[in-house]
Amino acid sequence: MAEQVRVRFAPSPTGKVHIGNIRAAIFNWLYARHVGGEFLLRVEDTDLERSTPEAIQTLIDCMKWLGLDWDGEVFYQTSQRAHHLEVAQMLLDKGYAYKENKGGQGECVIFKMPTEGVIEFDDLVKGHMKKMAKDTQDFVIVRSDGSPVFHLANVLDDITQGVTHIIRGDDHVENTFKHIMLFKAIGAPVPKYAHLPMIVNHAGKPYSKRDGSAFVGEFREMGYLPETLFNYLALLGWAPGDDREVMTREEMVEAFSFEKCKASPARFDMKKLTWMNGEYIARQPAEAYAAEFDKRLAAAGLPGEPLGGCKAELLAQIQGRTKTYADLPGAFACFFTEDFAFDEKAVASRLHVEGMPELLEQLADRFQNAPAFEVAALEADIKALGEARGDKGMGPLVHPIRVAVSGGMAGIGLFEMLVFLGRERTVARLKTAAARLRDGTL
């Protein structure tokens, strides 16, 4: 009969969930679902000062947001303290451990590592791993205050929960050599190990808060979808073996295997994450996008309907250009209010140019008298004007128009934007921008 696979995610809650930790949870979850095994959640809450009820709830909320459902009840490490100490005494009794007063702080229980031979294991990601026993050191398993140390508690809880595969970051490789000897001393089978590559920054250093957002809650606040973050983190150290990148949860579960995991460090690329989020947003049902858009309009104190009407048509244009929900209403506020913000950098680079007030007024007159205020006609007209001026391309006209009528450089296609705003509103905004440039208020 085949072994029932059991994996676990065993974080120590601190109030914030790092993407490196949740990436380990995702790999555990994918493997368990791929093989029909169990994914367990163990809260290593022995640090009572940090593992507060609020910190634990933050962890739970994060996992639910990402769709990381676990099997059975949450297992709390503090519930096993008596068992941990009982086994520590057994190790003392059998000579696998000894007591020593370290640093004059009282007696600790210390586990004896072997001094001869080789400690080795076959890692499902990194391959065969080995370490000479003489290169290891004894280590504390119970502190002088009587509290079990991570090494002992972690191993015993894995035994209690029947964990068969331990999937975690490769910063734990050194711990694994210690834990293997603990498993053997206790008389329990040694689980299989898979050590995931570190997530690094563009310079190849471990990714941290210094490099940008590093916690799941921050990405949620910035408007990234849970599906995006799950998908992207799954690809940091694993690939399906083909060109697929944007994948459904079901596709990832079906394709997952350790053979396709990579041992080399995985570089976190914010641009790629943002691109992927845009892909997920573009694929959302129009109703879901509209609901989120309305929520963010209301939060910004903007009316629910655009100035020119045609909301469904407008959102269809905007949805495919939204990279994160934090972008909303942002560059699209110009469709809902005349009191939209101007981007200072865009104004400085595109409007603070000699002769710009006159150019904007010329454009306003041209649009006012255009026979047809339609996308193709407007584009042809601006192209012809640019050629008459000797411009190389339409940029010298297109960019100032966009900034003058919308406040920034982002958004839907310029000529589609003008049509949505309408002839009169476009003309008025161009003239207003020209006047403000003259009086120095823009």
C-alpha positions in Angstrom: 0.0 0.0 0.0 1.3 3.4 -1.0 2.4 5.8 1.7 -0.1 8.5 2.6 1.8 11.8 1.9 1.6 14.3 4.7 3.3 17.7 4.5 3.1 20.7 6.7 3.5 24.5 6.8 5.0 25.4 10.2 5.4 29.2 10.5 6.2 31.2 13.7 3.7 34.0 13.5 5.0 37.5 14.0 2.2 39.6 12.6 3.6 39.7 9.0 3.9 36.9 6.6 7.1 37.0 4.4 6.8 35.9 0.8 9.6 33.4 1.3 7.6 31.7 4.0 4.3 31.7 2.1 6.2 30.4 -1.0 7.1 27.3 1.1 3.5 26.9 2.0 2.5 27.1 -1.7 5.0 24.3 -2.6 3.8 22.1 0.2 0.1 22.7 -0.8 0.8 22.0 -4.5 2.6 18.8 -3.7 0.0 17.5 -1.3 -2.8 18.3 -3.8 -0.9 16.8 -6.7 -0.4 13.4 -5.0 -3.7 13.4 -3.1 -2.0 13.8 0.3 -2.7 16.0 3.3 -1.5 19.6 3.8 -1.2 20.4 7.6 -0.9 23.7 9.3 1.2 23.9 12.4 1.6 27.1 14.3 5.0 27.2 16.1 3.8 29.6 18.8 6.4 29.0 21.5 7.6 32.6 21.2 4.7 34.0 23.3 5.8 37.6 23.0 5.6 37.5 19.2 3.0 34.8 18.5 0.1 36.8 19.8 -3.6 36.0 18.9 -3.4 38.9 16.5 -0.3 37.6 14.8 -1.8 34.2 14.4 -5.0 35.6 13.0 -2.9 37.6 10.4 -1.4 34.3 9.3 -4.7 32.6 9.1 -6.2 35.5 7.1 -3.2 35.5 4.7 -3.6 31.8 4.0 -7.3 32.0 3.4 -6.8 35.0 1.1 -4.4 32.9 -1.0 -6.7 29.9 -1.0 -4.3 27.7 1.0 -6.8 25.4 2.6 -5.4 22.9 5.1 -6.5 19.5 6.2 -7.7 18.9 9.8 -7.4 21.3 12.7 -4.6 23.8 13.3 -1.8 22.2 15.4 -0.3 24.5 18.0 3.2 23.7 19.1 2.6 25.0 22.7 0.2 22.1 23.3 3.1 19.7 23.0 5.4 21.2 25.6 5.1 18.3 28.1 5.8 15.8 25.4 8.8 17.7 24.2 10.3 17.7 27.7 9.4 14.0 28.2 11.4 13.0 25.1 14.3 15.3 26.1 14.5 13.3 29.3 14.4 10.1 27.4 17.4 11.3 25.2 19.2 12.1 28.5 18.5 8.7 29.9 19.7 6.9 26.8 22.9 8.9 26.5 22.0 10.8 23.4 22.0 14.1 25.3 23.7 15.6 28.3 23.3 18.7 30.6 25.7 21.6 30.7 25.7 25.0 32.3 26.3 27.3 29.4 27.4 30.8 30.1 26.5 30.6 33.8 22.8 30.8 33.0 21.8 27.4 34.2 21.8 23.9 32.9 20.7 23.3 29.3 20.0 19.9 27.7 22.4 19.4 24.8 22.1 16.8 22.0 25.2 14.8 21.1 26.1 14.8 17.4 28.2 11.9 16.2 31.9 12.4 15.7 32.6 9.8 13.1 31.1 8.9 9.7 28.9 10.8 7.3 25.4 12.3 7.7 23.7 12.2 4.4 20.3 12.3 2.7 18.8 12.5 -0.8 17.2 15.9 -1.2 14.2 15.9 -3.7 15.4 19.3 -5.1 19.1 19.6 -4.4 20.1 16.0 -4.9 22.5 14.0 -2.6 23.6 16.0 0.4 26.2 14.9 2.9 28.3 16.3 5.8 31.1 14.8 7.7 30.0 14.1 11.3 33.3 15.6 12.6 32.2 18.9 11.1 29.1 19.1 13.2 28.6 20.4 16.7 26.4 19.5 19.6 23.4 21.7 20.0 20.9 22.8 22.7 17.5 21.2 22.7 16.1 22.5 26.0 17.1 26.0 27.3 18.1 26.6 30.9 14.6 28.0 31.6 13.1 24.6 30.7 11.7 25.6 27.3 12.2 23.3 24.3 14.3 24.7 21.4 13.1 24.7 17.8 15.2 21.7 16.8 13.6 19.3 19.3 10.0 20.7 19.1 10.1 20.8 15.3 11.2 17.2 15.0 8.8 15.8 17.6 5.8 17.7 16.1 6.7 16.2 12.7 6.7 12.8 14.3 3.4 13.4 16.1 1.7 14.7 12.9 3.0 11.8 10.8 4.8 14.2 8.4 6.3 12.3 5.5 7.9 15.1 3.4 9.5 18.3 4.8 9.5 21.1 2.2 11.2 24.2 3.3 13.8 26.9 2.3 17.4 25.8 1.8 18.5 28.1 4.7 17.4 25.0 6.7 19.9 22.6 5.1 22.2 22.8 8.1 19.3 22.2 10.5 18.4 19.1 8.5 21.7 17.3 9.3 20.9 17.9 13.0 17.3 16.8 12.7 18.1 13.6 10.9 20.2 12.6 13.9 17.3 13.5 16.3 14.9 11.4 14.3 17.3 8.4 14.5 17.9 8.9 18.2 14.2 9.0 18.9 13.7 5.9 16.8 11.4 7.5 14.2 11.6 7.2 10.4 13.3 10.1 8.8 11.0 12.1 6.4 12.0 12.9 2.9 13.4 16.4 2.5 13.0 19.1 -0.3 14.9 22.3 0.2 13.6 25.2 -1.9 16.0 27.8 -3.4 16.3 31.2 -1.8 14.4 34.1 -3.2 16.9 36.8 -4.1 17.0 40.3 -5.4 18.4 41.6 -8.7 21.9 41.5 -7.1 21.6 37.8 -6.1 21.2 38.7 -2.4 18.4 37.3 -0.2 15.3 39.3 -0.9 14.2 41.5 2.0 12.2 44.5 3.0 15.1 46.7 1.8 14.4 45.5 -1.8 10.7 46.5 -1.7 7.5 44.9 -0.5 8.3 41.6 1.2 5.2 40.7 3.1 1.9 39.2 1.7 -0.2 41.9 3.3 1.7 44.6 1.4 0.9 43.0 -1.9 -2.7 42.7 -1.0 -2.8 46.4 0.0 -1.2 47.4 -3.3 -4.0 45.8 -5.3 -2.4 42.5 -6.4 -4.8 39.6 -6.7 -4.3 36.5 -4.6 -4.4 34.4 -7.8 -1.5 36.4 -9.1 0.7 36.2 -6.0 0.1 32.5 -5.7 0.9 31.9 -9.4 4.0 34.1 -9.3 5.5 32.6 -6.1 4.9 29.1 -7.4 7.2 29.9 -10.4 10.0 31.0 -8.0 11.9 27.8 -8.0 9.5 25.7 -10.2 8.3 25.6 -13.8 5.8 23.4 -15.5 8.3 22.4 -18.2 6.8 24.4 -21.0 6.2 28.0 -21.8 3.2 28.5 -19.5 3.4 31.2 -16.9 -0.2 32.4 -16.2 -1.8 29.2 -15.0 -4.9 28.2 -13.1 -4.7 26.6 -9.7 -5.8 23.3 -11.2 -3.1 23.4 -13.9 -0.4 24.1 -11.3 -1.5 21.2 -9.2 -1.5 18.8 -12.2 1.9 19.9 -13.4 3.7 20.1 -10.1 6.7 17.8 -9.3 10.0 18.0 -7.6 11.8 17.0 -10.8 10.8 20.4 -12.2 12.0 22.4 -9.2 15.2 24.3 -9.5 18.0 24.3 -7.0 19.4 27.7 -8.1 18.3 30.9 -6.4 15.0 32.4 -7.7 15.1 36.1 -8.5 12.1 38.2 -7.5 11.0 40.5 -10.4 8.5 43.1 -9.4 7.9 44.0 -13.1 7.0 40.5 -14.0 4.7 40.2 -11.0 2.9 43.4 -12.1 2.6 42.2 -15.7 1.1 38.9 -14.4 -1.4 40.8 -12.3 -2.5 42.8 -15.3 -3.0 39.5 -17.1 -5.2 38.2 -14.3 -7.2 41.4 -14.1 -7.8 41.4 -17.8 -9.2 37.9 -17.6 -11.6 38.7 -14.8 -15.3 38.7 -15.5 -16.5 42.3 -16.4 -18.9 42.2 -13.4 -16.1 41.5 -10.9 -13.9 44.2 -12.3 -16.8 46.7 -12.3 -17.5 45.9 -8.7 -13.9 46.5 -7.6 -13.8 49.7 -9.7 -17.0 51.0 -8.1 -15.6 50.3 -4.6 -12.5 52.2 -5.3 -14.3 55.1 -6.9 -16.5 55.4 -3.8 -13.3 55.3 -1.6 -11.9 58.1 -3.6 -15.1 60.2 -3.2 -15.8 60.1 -7.0 -19.2 59.7 -8.6 -20.1 56.3 -9.9 -20.8 57.3 -13.5 -18.3 58.8 -15.9 -18.7 62.4 -17.2 -19.5 61.3 -20.7 -21.6 58.2 -19.9 -20.9 54.8 -21.6 -19.5 53.3 -18.4 -19.5 49.7 -19.6 -17.7 50.6 -22.8 -15.2 52.7 -20.8 -14.5 50.0 -18.3 -13.9 47.5 -21.1 -11.1 49.8 -22.3 -9.7 50.4 -18.8 -9.7 46.8 -17.6 -7.1 45.6 -20.0 -4.8 48.4 -19.0 -5.1 48.0 -15.2 -2.0 46.5 -13.7 -3.0 46.5 -10.1 -6.2 47.6 -8.3 -4.1 50.3 -6.5 -4.0 52.0 -9.9 -7.7 52.8 -9.5 -9.0 55.3 -10.0 -5.6 56.9 -10.5 -5.0 57.7 -14.2 -8.7 57.1 -14.9 -10.1 59.7 -12.5 -10.2 62.2 -15.4 -13.2 60.4 -16.7 -15.2 61.0 -13.5 -14.2 64.5 -12.4 -12.8 67.8 -13.6 -10.8 67.9 -10.3 -8.3 65.3 -11.3 -4.7 65.5 -10.2 -1.7 66.3 -12.4 1.4 64.3 -12.3 4.2 66.8 -11.6 6.9 64.9 -13.5 4.6 64.6 -16.6 3.8 68.3 -16.4 7.4 69.2 -16.1 8.6 67.0 -19.0 5.6 67.5 -21.4 4.0 70.8 -20.7 6.8 73.0 -19.4 8.0 73.6 -22.9 8.5 76.9 -24.7 5.4 77.7 -26.8 3.2 75.0 -25.1 0.3 77.4 -24.3 0.0 78.4 -27.9 0.3 74.8 -29.1 -2.5 73.7 -26.7 -4.7 76.5 -27.9 -4.0 75.6 -31.5 -5.0 72.0 -30.8 -8.1 73.1 -29.0 -9.2 75.1 -32.1 -8.4 72.2 -34.4 -10.5 69.8 -32.3 -13.3 72.3 -32.1 -13.5 72.6 -35.8 -12.8 68.9 -36.6 -15.5 67.6 -39.0 -15.7 64.3 -37.1 -14.7 63.7 -33.4 -13.9 60.0 -33.9 -10.8 57.9 -33.2 -9.6 57.3 -36.8 -10.3 60.9 -37.9 -8.6 62.4 -34.8 -5.5 60.2 -35.2 -5.3 61.1 -38.9 -5.6 64.9 -38.1 -2.9 64.8 -35.4 -0.6 62.8 -37.7 -1.1 65.4 -40.5 -0.4 68.3 -38.1 2.7 66.6 -36.9 4.0 66.1 -40.4 3.2 69.7 -41.2 5.2 70.8 -38.2 8.1 68.6 -39.2 7.8 66.4 -36.0 9.3 63.0 -36.0 6.3 60.9 -35.1 3.2 62.1 -33.1 4.9 62.2 -29.7 5.5 65.9 -29.6 1.7 66.4 -29.9 0.2 63.2 -28.4 2.0 63.5 -25.0 1.1 67.1 -24.2 -2.5 66.4 -25.2 -2.7 63.4 -22.9 -1.2 65.3 -19.9 -3.4 68.3 -20.5 -6.7 66.4 -20.6 -5.9 63.6 -18.1 -3.2 64.8 -15.8 -0.7 62.0 -16.5 1.0 59.8 -19.0 -0.9 56.5 -18.4 -4.3 55.4 -19.5 -6.2 54.1 -22.5 -5.3 55.0 -26.0 -5.2 58.8 -26.4 -7.8 59.1 -29.2 -10.1 56.7 -27.5 -9.7 58.8 -24.4 -10.6 62.0 -26.3 -13.7 60.4 -27.8 -14.9 59.2 -24.3 -14.4 62.7 -22.9 -16.1 64.3 -25.8 -15.3 67.3 -28.0 -16.4 70.1 -25.7 -14.7 68.7 -22.6 -11.5 68.0 -24.5 -11.4 71.5 -25.9 -12.1 73.1 -22.6 -9.4 71.1 -20.8 -6.8 72.1 -23.5 -7.7 75.7 -23.1 -7.7 75.5 -19.3 -4.2 73.9 -19.3 -2.9 76.6 -21.6 -4.3 79.3 -19.3 -2.8 77.7 -16.2 0.6 77.4 -17.9 0.5 81.1 -18.6 -0.4 82.1 -15.1 2.0 79.7 -13.4 -0.6 77.5 -11.6 0.3 74.4 -13.6 
